[in-house]
């Protein structure tokens, strides 16, 4: 199973980015997908999740600014990030999970400059 994140980059504060998470060789529609992020010296933290049902949850720090969505036909989940802040700077990871069966991507760097 391959999980590949893309869409990271450098953006000014207040700008937007859209991250993508594509998974292969899984029955994608059955999996829950979660975005995490991590900065050096800190633990990986939850950002947003979308269940197979389409239900979504967000960390309080990104509510109203980030939106997670999925396209099962493309086996891809998106994280639309608006009104970015310097504190959003991190490596963003995608987790694809069904019960105890889970896979991680390699991460994509997001850097928000002042």
C-alpha positions as CSV (number, residue, x, y, z in Angstrom):
1,X,0.0,0.0,0.0
2,X,1.3,3.4,-0.9
3,X,0.2,6.7,0.7
4,X,1.5,9.8,-1.0
5,X,1.0,13.4,0.3
6,X,1.5,16.4,-2.0
7,X,0.7,20.0,-2.2
8,X,3.0,21.4,0.5
9,X,5.2,24.5,0.0
10,X,6.0,28.0,1.1
11,X,3.2,30.5,1.5
12,X,2.8,33.9,3.2
13,X,0.6,34.2,6.3
14,X,-3.0,34.6,5.3
15,X,-2.5,32.5,2.2
16,X,-3.8,29.1,1.2
17,X,-2.6,25.7,0.2
18,X,-4.4,22.5,-0.7
19,X,-2.8,19.2,0.4
20,X,-3.6,15.9,-1.2
21,X,-3.3,12.4,0.1
22,X,-3.5,9.6,-2.4
23,X,-3.6,5.9,-1.5
24,X,-3.3,2.9,-3.7
25,X,-4.1,-0.8,-3.3
26,X,-6.8,-0.3,-0.6
27,X,-10.5,-0.2,-0.7
28,X,-10.3,3.5,-0.1
29,X,-13.9,4.3,0.5
30,X,-13.9,2.1,3.7
31,X,-10.9,3.8,5.3
32,X,-10.9,6.8,7.6
33,X,-8.3,9.4,6.7
34,X,-6.6,11.7,9.2
35,X,-4.1,14.5,8.7
36,X,-1.5,15.0,11.4
37,X,1.3,17.5,11.6
38,X,4.7,17.6,13.3
39,X,7.3,20.2,14.1
40,X,10.9,19.4,15.2
41,X,11.0,18.3,18.9
42,X,7.3,18.0,19.2
43,X,4.9,15.1,19.0
44,X,2.8,14.5,16.0
45,X,-0.6,16.2,16.5
46,X,-4.0,15.7,15.1
47,X,-5.3,18.2,12.5
48,X,-8.4,16.8,10.9
49,X,-10.1,13.5,10.0
50,X,-12.8,12.3,7.7
51,X,-14.5,9.0,8.2
52,X,-15.8,6.7,5.5
53,X,-19.3,8.1,6.2
54,X,-18.0,11.6,5.4
55,X,-18.2,12.8,9.0
56,X,-15.4,15.2,9.8
57,X,-13.6,16.4,12.9
58,X,-11.0,19.2,13.3
59,X,-8.5,20.3,15.9
60,X,-9.8,23.5,17.5
61,X,-6.8,25.5,16.2
62,X,-7.8,24.9,12.5
63,X,-11.6,25.0,12.8
64,X,-13.0,27.5,10.3
65,X,-9.8,27.7,8.4
66,X,-9.2,24.1,7.2
67,X,-11.5,21.8,5.4
68,X,-11.0,18.1,4.8
69,X,-12.8,16.3,1.9
70,X,-12.5,13.1,0.0
71,X,-13.0,11.8,-3.5
72,X,-13.3,8.0,-3.3
73,X,-13.3,7.6,-7.1
74,X,-9.8,9.1,-7.1
75,X,-8.8,7.5,-3.8
76,X,-7.7,10.9,-2.6
77,X,-8.4,13.1,0.4
78,X,-7.8,16.8,0.4
79,X,-7.0,19.3,3.1
80,X,-7.8,22.8,2.0
81,X,-5.9,25.2,4.3
82,X,-6.9,28.9,4.3
83,X,-5.9,31.9,6.4
84,X,-2.6,30.1,7.1
85,X,-0.6,31.2,10.1
86,X,3.1,30.8,10.9
87,X,2.2,28.3,13.6
88,X,0.7,26.1,10.9
89,X,4.3,25.5,9.7
90,X,5.0,21.7,10.0
91,X,5.4,18.5,8.1
92,X,1.9,17.2,7.4
93,X,1.3,13.5,7.3
94,X,-1.6,11.5,6.1
95,X,-2.8,8.4,7.9
96,X,-5.1,5.9,6.2
97,X,-6.8,3.6,8.7
98,X,-9.4,0.9,9.0
99,X,-9.5,-0.6,12.4
100,X,-5.9,-1.9,13.2
101,X,-4.9,-1.7,9.5
102,X,-3.2,1.6,9.0
103,X,-0.7,3.3,6.7
104,X,1.3,6.5,6.7
105,X,2.7,8.7,4.0
106,X,6.1,10.3,3.9
107,X,4.9,13.8,4.7
108,X,4.8,17.1,3.0
109,X,6.4,20.3,4.3
110,X,4.2,23.4,4.8
111,X,6.0,26.6,5.7
112,X,4.1,29.8,6.4
113,X,6.2,32.9,6.5
114,X,5.3,36.1,8.3
